[in-house]
C-alpha cells in the first residue's frame, strides 16, 4: 500500500480523530488530493494552532523560549516540531533549549554565520535566529505557501520555494536575505516544494507538474541566470523532498520512500549516481546532511504513538545509528548550526 506524504498523513490523522469541522474546509485541487492551503488548515486542527495575522519582530512571549548558557559554544541541532523548535547539542542529542510560538514550522536553512532561518508555513514568514539565540533578529515575509529555503554559500542570497497555486508559485530570491525578492517560475511546475544551492551558487528546486500527481519535476536557476531551466531525471521520485548539495552531488529526498538519491547534473540532465536507503524510517520530511551524517525527522504515523529524529551514516544509509526522542512530537524539519569559530 502506497504511503502518503507527511502532509496527507497528517490530514488522515485529522479525519480519523473526527476533527471534521476543521478538515472539511480543506481546499482540494482534485478529488481526494489536498492542496497546500488545505494541508495547512488541516494541520492547524491537528496541532491546535490558532491562526495569527501578524507576529512582531520580538514576540511578547519571547521570554518563554530558553537556551542553556553553554549552548553558544556548541554545534546545535534544531528540530522543527510544529509550534516549537527544540534545540539539541550536535551530535550528542542533549536538549539545550526550546524556541516557542511558531506557526507550523516547516523547513529551515542556515547561513555562514550559523544564523538559522525557519519557515512558518502558516504565517508565510521566515523567522531568523542567531546561533543559540532566543530572540528573532529578523522577520522575512515570503510567498504564500512557502515550503523550502536555502542560502547561497557564495553570496548569502536567500531562496524560498513554495506555492498554493500555479499563479503565485515559484522561487523567490532575496538578495543578502533581505528586502523585496525577485521571482522565478517554470511552466512545467504546478507546485514548488524544496530548494537547495550547490557550492557554486547554482540553485535547484523540486516540485510537482500537476496537482497531487506525484510526478516530481526538477529545475535549476544557474548562478547569474535569469530563468529556471527544466532538468530531466533518470530516476522516478514519488513525492518531492528536500534538495541539498552533499559536497559532491545533488541529493534529493523522496518523502514517501525512505531513500535519498544522489545526482550528477550535466546541462539539462540529472543522472543518478547513488542511493541512500534509510531502514526503519516512517513518514519523512525535511532531512539535513551534515558531513557524513544524514539527520531525518521521522513521524511514526497512526500505527504508533511516537515520533523521533534518526541519524544515519551518509551516504551508506542502512540502519539508524542514533535516535533523539525527548520532546519530539511531530517533527517536520531539521538543520544543524555550527558554532561560530
VENFENMO-V306240 format. One record per residue. N is the residue number from 0. OMEGA is omega in degrees with one decimal (NA if undefined). Layout:
n=<N & N>
omega=<OMEGA & OMEGA>
This chain:
n=<0 & 1 & 2 & 3 & 4 & 5 & 6 & 7 & 8 & 9 & 10 & 11 & 12 & 13 & 14 & 15 & 16 & 17 & 18 & 19 & 20 & 21 & 22 & 23 & 24 & 25 & 26 & 27 & 28 & 29 & 30 & 31 & 32 & 33 & 34 & 35 & 36 & 37 & 38 & 39 & 40 & 41 & 42 & 43 & 44 & 45 & 46 & 47 & 48 & 49 & 50 & 51 & 52 & 53 & 54 & 55 & 56 & 57 & 58 & 59 & 60 & 61 & 62 & 63 & 64 & 65 & 66 & 67 & 68 & 69 & 70 & 71 & 72 & 73 & 74 & 75 & 76 & 77 & 78 & 79 & 80 & 81 & 82 & 83 & 84 & 85 & 86 & 87 & 88 & 89 & 90 & 91 & 92 & 93 & 94 & 95 & 96 & 97 & 98 & 99 & 100 & 101 & 102 & 103 & 104 & 105 & 106 & 107 & 108 & 109 & 110 & 111 & 112 & 113 & 114 & 115 & 116 & 117 & 118 & 119 & 120 & 121 & 122 & 123 & 124 & 125 & 126 & 127 & 128 & 129 & 130 & 131 & 132 & 133 & 134 & 135 & 136 & 137 & 138 & 139 & 140 & 141 & 142 & 143 & 144 & 145 & 146 & 147 & 148 & 149 & 150 & 151 & 152 & 153 & 154 & 155 & 156 & 157 & 158 & 159 & 160 & 161 & 162 & 163 & 164 & 165 & 166 & 167 & 168 & 169 & 170 & 171 & 172 & 173 & 174 & 175 & 176 & 177 & 178 & 179 & 180 & 181 & 182 & 183 & 184 & 185 & 186 & 187 & 188 & 189 & 190 & 191 & 192 & 193 & 194 & 195 & 196 & 197 & 198 & 199 & 200 & 201 & 202 & 203 & 204 & 205 & 206 & 207 & 208 & 209 & 210 & 211 & 212 & 213 & 214 & 215 & 216 & 217 & 218 & 219 & 220 & 221 & 222 & 223 & 224 & 225 & 226 & 227 & 228 & 229 & 230 & 231 & 232 & 233 & 234 & 235 & 236 & 237 & 238 & 239 & 240 & 241 & 242 & 243 & 244 & 245 & 246 & 247 & 248 & 249 & 250 & 251 & 252 & 253 & 254 & 255 & 256 & 257 & 258 & 259 & 260 & 261 & 262 & 263 & 264 & 265 & 266 & 267 & 268 & 269 & 270 & 271 & 272 & 273 & 274 & 275 & 276 & 277 & 278 & 279 & 280 & 281 & 282 & 283 & 284 & 285 & 286 & 287 & 288 & 289 & 290 & 291 & 292 & 293 & 294 & 295 & 296 & 297 & 298 & 299 & 300 & 301 & 302 & 303 & 304 & 305 & 306 & 307 & 308 & 309 & 310 & 311 & 312 & 313 & 314 & 315 & 316 & 317 & 318 & 319 & 320 & 321 & 322 & 323 & 324 & 325 & 326 & 327 & 328 & 329 & 330 & 331 & 332 & 333 & 334 & 335 & 336 & 337 & 338 & 339 & 340>
omega=<-177.0 & 179.6 & 178.9 & 171.8 & -171.3 & -176.5 & -178.8 & 173.5 & 178.3 & 179.0 & 179.1 & 175.4 & 179.7 & -179.8 & -175.4 & 178.2 & 172.4 & 172.5 & -170.1 & -178.5 & 177.7 & -174.2 & -177.8 & 179.0 & -178.1 & 179.5 & 179.4 & 178.1 & 175.1 & -178.4 & 176.0 & -178.9 & -176.1 & 177.2 & 179.0 & 178.4 & 178.2 & 178.7 & 180.0 & -179.3 & 178.2 & 179.3 & 175.7 & -178.9 & -177.7 & -174.1 & 174.2 & -178.9 & -179.6 & 178.3 & 177.9 & -175.1 & -178.3 & 177.2 & -179.0 & -178.2 & 175.4 & -177.4 & 176.7 & -178.9 & -174.2 & -177.8 & 180.0 & 170.5 & -179.3 & 176.8 & -178.7 & -177.2 & -176.2 & -174.1 & -174.8 & -178.0 & -176.5 & 165.6 & -171.8 & 174.3 & 177.6 & -179.7 & -178.1 & -172.8 & 175.8 & -179.5 & 177.0 & 169.2 & 179.8 & -176.2 & -177.8 & 171.1 & 179.2 & 8.9 & -170.0 & 177.4 & 176.9 & 179.4 & -177.3 & -179.5 & 177.1 & 172.1 & -171.2 & 172.5 & 169.4 & -179.8 & -175.6 & 175.6 & -162.9 & -174.2 & -179.7 & 173.2 & -174.0 & 179.2 & -175.0 & 179.4 & -174.9 & 175.5 & -177.1 & 179.3 & -171.8 & -179.9 & 174.4 & -177.0 & -175.5 & -178.8 & -173.8 & -176.5 & 173.8 & 172.6 & 179.4 & 178.7 & 169.7 & 175.9 & 179.5 & 178.4 & 179.2 & 179.5 & 178.7 & 177.2 & 179.4 & 168.2 & -180.0 & 175.0 & -175.2 & -177.5 & 178.1 & 178.6 & -179.7 & -177.4 & -171.8 & 175.9 & 177.7 & 178.6 & 177.1 & -177.9 & -178.3 & -174.2 & -174.4 & 177.0 & 179.7 & 173.9 & 178.1 & -178.8 & 175.3 & 179.3 & 169.6 & 178.1 & -178.7 & -176.0 & -177.5 & -177.5 & 176.5 & 179.5 & 177.2 & 178.6 & 178.1 & 179.9 & -177.4 & 176.9 & 177.7 & 177.1 & 179.2 & -176.5 & 168.4 & -172.9 & 177.2 & 179.9 & 178.0 & -178.1 & 178.8 & -178.3 & 167.2 & 176.2 & 178.7 & -176.6 & -172.2 & -179.8 & 179.8 & 175.7 & 168.1 & -175.0 & 179.9 & 178.2 & 172.0 & -176.9 & 177.3 & -178.8 & 176.2 & -179.1 & 179.3 & -178.6 & 177.3 & -172.8 & 175.0 & -174.1 & -171.8 & 177.0 & -173.6 & 178.0 & -176.2 & 177.2 & 179.6 & 167.4 & -176.9 & 175.0 & -176.9 & 176.4 & -179.2 & 179.2 & 172.5 & 179.6 & -178.9 & 178.5 & 177.0 & 179.4 & 177.3 & 178.8 & 177.2 & 174.7 & -172.1 & 178.9 & -174.0 & 179.3 & -176.5 & 176.5 & -177.6 & 173.3 & -175.2 & -179.0 & 178.9 & -173.8 & 173.2 & -179.2 & 178.8 & -177.7 & 171.6 & -175.9 & -175.8 & 177.4 & -176.3 & -179.0 & 172.8 & 179.8 & 174.2 & -178.0 & 168.3 & -175.0 & 175.5 & -178.6 & -177.3 & -178.8 & 173.8 & -177.4 & 179.5 & 178.7 & 179.4 & 178.1 & 177.8 & 179.1 & -173.6 & -176.0 & 173.8 & -179.9 & 179.0 & 177.8 & -169.3 & 170.2 & -169.2 & 177.5 & 170.7 & 177.5 & 178.1 & -176.9 & -176.7 & 177.9 & 169.9 & -177.2 & -168.8 & 170.2 & -170.8 & 177.1 & -173.1 & 177.9 & -173.4 & -176.0 & 178.4 & -169.8 & 178.7 & 171.3 & -179.4 & 174.3 & -174.3 & 176.1 & 176.6 & 170.8 & -179.3 & 6.6 & -174.7 & -177.8 & -177.2 & -179.0 & 177.0 & 179.3 & 176.9 & -179.4 & 173.6 & -176.5 & -172.5 & 178.0 & 178.0 & -175.3 & -179.1 & -171.1 & 178.9 & -179.2 & 176.6 & 174.0 & 177.3 & 174.6 & -179.4 & -179.8 & 177.9 & 179.8 & NA>
